[in-house]
Amino acid sequence: MQRLEGRVAFVTGAGRGVGRGVALAMAREGARIGVIDIDGGTAQETAALVEAVGGEAIAVEGDVARRADCARGIEATVAAYGGLDILVNNAAWTPTPGRLLMDFDDATFERVLATNLWATFFCMQIAQPHFVARGRGAIINFASGSGTIGNEAQGAYAAAKEGIRGLSRTAAREWGPLGIRVNVVCPFANSPGMIDWAALDPEGHEAALQQIPLRRVGDCEDDVGRVCVFLASDEADYVTAQTMWVDGGSGSVR
Ligand SMILES: NC(=O)c1ccc[n+]([C@@H]2O[C@H](COP(=O)([O-])OP(=O)(O)OC[C@H]3O[C@@H](n4cnc5c(N)ncnc54)[C@H](O)[C@@H]3O)[C@@H](O)[C@H]2O)c1
């Protein structure tokens, strides 16, 4: 039996990178997938890739910084597949290159909060009644070593990502009695976002690589996606309120 057979997952920012890897890993284990991305073309591509591995997916174009778009994506997924079991809040945005705190304008800071922290809150609130209807649910939220370390020039992103970890711990307490588990993943993986950063700051990227005991960058599907499968599956039925660093042991924990 597949580990997510009969389950329905909604994955944000699944048009590329880690989100696509999570969608594919979950589909290979039997989950049906709702994909949302601000880039509708890449969302369609991911849905086609899911179907190519024998799964089922629907694609929605939407901006998760907008509550209405989150609701549209989740409701379309529930309408297509009859319910919801898994929510993966993976979509993220931060300005590239980064900027020092004194260089941030309010609108950019707010956009980073909206695409990371607010989006996660919106999707969690909208998904919760669907989990209650099922009597169970698994939420996986994405945070970052940029937050736990407090990387320079990533102030808004660090604030948003650490906000997501706090939100996740509170939700784990409030919703645990309802059968809903909430965990956080901090990855280090070969997504297009990571590849862009490596091109922009090769020295920083090389330095980050040297900090990884396993001496390689993780794979979006095989390394990060499969950990998300575990966290969403019954094998992790007694695991909640945890942050899991899927980063080759970089040691960014605080
Ligand atoms: N890749 C890494 O090593 C790494 C490290 C630390 C944290 N993370 C976190 O892991 C997650 C995935 O990272 P990634 O590297 O795959 O990112 P990425 O930039 O490669 O992909 C992000 C995806 O989210 C989508 N997206 C962005 N804003 C959106 C919005 N407002 N609405 C809907 N979709 C939107 C993009 O179109 C894209 O498809 C993110 O939460 C990121 O912060 C990744």
The ligand as an SDF file (V2000), in Angstrom:
LIG
                    3D

 44 48  0  0  0  0  0  0  0  0999 V2000
   15.9570   25.9150   -1.5820 N   0  0  0  0  0  0  0  0  0  0  0  0
   16.5080   26.0410   -0.3840 C   0  0  0  0  0  0  0  0  0  0  0  0
   17.6290   25.5940   -0.1340 O   0  0  0  0  0  0  0  0  0  0  0  0
   15.7390   26.7130    0.7300 C   0  0  0  0  0  0  0  0  0  0  0  0
   16.4370   27.1250    1.8740 C   0  0  0  0  0  0  0  0  0  0  0  0
   15.7120   27.6550    2.9300 C   0  0  0  0  0  0  0  0  0  0  0  0
   14.3470   27.7550    2.8540 C   0  0  0  0  0  0  0  0  0  0  0  0
   13.7010   27.3780    1.7200 N   0  0  0  0  0  0  0  0  0  0  0  0
   12.2360   27.4920    1.7020 C   0  0  0  0  0  0  0  0  0  0  0  0
   11.7150   26.3690    1.0080 O   0  0  0  0  0  0  0  0  0  0  0  0
   10.5840   26.7450    0.2270 C   0  0  0  0  0  0  0  0  0  0  0  0
   10.8220   26.4330   -1.2340 C   0  0  0  0  0  0  0  0  0  0  0  0
   11.9640   27.1190   -1.6830 O   0  0  0  0  0  0  0  0  0  0  0  0
   12.4910   27.0470   -3.1790 P   0  0  0  0  0  0  0  0  0  0  0  0
   13.9500   27.2000   -3.0760 O   0  0  0  0  0  0  0  0  0  0  0  0
   11.9120   25.8860   -3.8830 O   0  0  0  0  0  0  0  0  0  0  0  0
   11.8630   28.3970   -3.7990 O   0  0  0  0  0  0  0  0  0  0  0  0
   11.7830   28.8700   -5.3230 P   0  0  0  0  0  0  0  0  0  0  0  0
   11.9730   30.3510   -5.2980 O   0  0  0  0  0  0  0  0  0  0  0  0
   12.6720   28.0800   -6.2150 O   0  0  0  0  0  0  0  0  0  0  0  0
   10.2520   28.5450   -5.7080 O   0  0  0  0  0  0  0  0  0  0  0  0
    9.2130   29.2290   -5.0460 C   0  0  0  0  0  0  0  0  0  0  0  0
    7.9060   28.9780   -5.7810 C   0  0  0  0  0  0  0  0  0  0  0  0
    6.8820   29.7370   -5.1130 O   0  0  0  0  0  0  0  0  0  0  0  0
    6.1490   30.4570   -6.0900 C   0  0  0  0  0  0  0  0  0  0  0  0
    5.6120   31.6960   -5.4880 N   0  0  0  0  0  0  0  0  0  0  0  0
    6.3200   32.7750   -5.0640 C   0  0  0  0  0  0  0  0  0  0  0  0
    5.4980   33.7190   -4.5920 N   0  0  0  0  0  0  0  0  0  0  0  0
    4.2430   33.2180   -4.7230 C   0  0  0  0  0  0  0  0  0  0  0  0
    2.9570   33.7400   -4.4090 C   0  0  0  0  0  0  0  0  0  0  0  0
    2.8090   34.9540   -3.8760 N   0  0  0  0  0  0  0  0  0  0  0  0
    1.8760   32.9690   -4.6660 N   0  0  0  0  0  0  0  0  0  0  0  0
    2.0140   31.7210   -5.2030 C   0  0  0  0  0  0  0  0  0  0  0  0
    3.2100   31.1920   -5.5290 N   0  0  0  0  0  0  0  0  0  0  0  0
    4.3110   31.9390   -5.2860 C   0  0  0  0  0  0  0  0  0  0  0  0
    7.1420   30.7560   -7.2030 C   0  0  0  0  0  0  0  0  0  0  0  0
    6.5070   31.0810   -8.4170 O   0  0  0  0  0  0  0  0  0  0  0  0
    7.9300   29.4450   -7.2370 C   0  0  0  0  0  0  0  0  0  0  0  0
    7.3040   28.4940   -8.0660 O   0  0  0  0  0  0  0  0  0  0  0  0
   10.3820   28.2300    0.5030 C   0  0  0  0  0  0  0  0  0  0  0  0
    9.4670   28.3980    1.5540 O   0  0  0  0  0  0  0  0  0  0  0  0
   11.7490   28.7000    0.9220 C   0  0  0  0  0  0  0  0  0  0  0  0
   11.6950   29.8530    1.7200 O   0  0  0  0  0  0  0  0  0  0  0  0
   14.3710   26.8730    0.6490 C   0  0  0  0  0  0  0  0  0  0  0  0
  1  2  1  0
  2  3  2  0
  2  4  1  0
  4  5  1  0
  4 44  2  0
  5  6  2  0
  6  7  1  0
  7  8  2  0
  8  9  1  0
  8 44  1  0
  9 10  1  0
  9 42  1  0
 10 11  1  0
 11 12  1  0
 11 40  1  0
 12 13  1  0
 13 14  1  0
 14 15  2  0
 14 16  1  0
 14 17  1  0
 17 18  1  0
 18 19  2  0
 18 20  1  0
 18 21  1  0
 21 22  1  0
 22 23  1  0
 23 24  1  0
 23 38  1  0
 24 25  1  0
 25 26  1  0
 25 36  1  0
 26 27  1  0
 26 35  1  0
 27 28  2  0
 28 29  1  0
 29 30  1  0
 29 35  2  0
 30 31  1  0
 30 32  2  0
 32 33  1  0
 33 34  2  0
 34 35  1  0
 36 37  1  0
 36 38  1  0
 38 39  1  0
 40 41  1  0
 40 42  1  0
 42 43  1  0
M  CHG  2   8   1  16  -1
M  END
$$$$
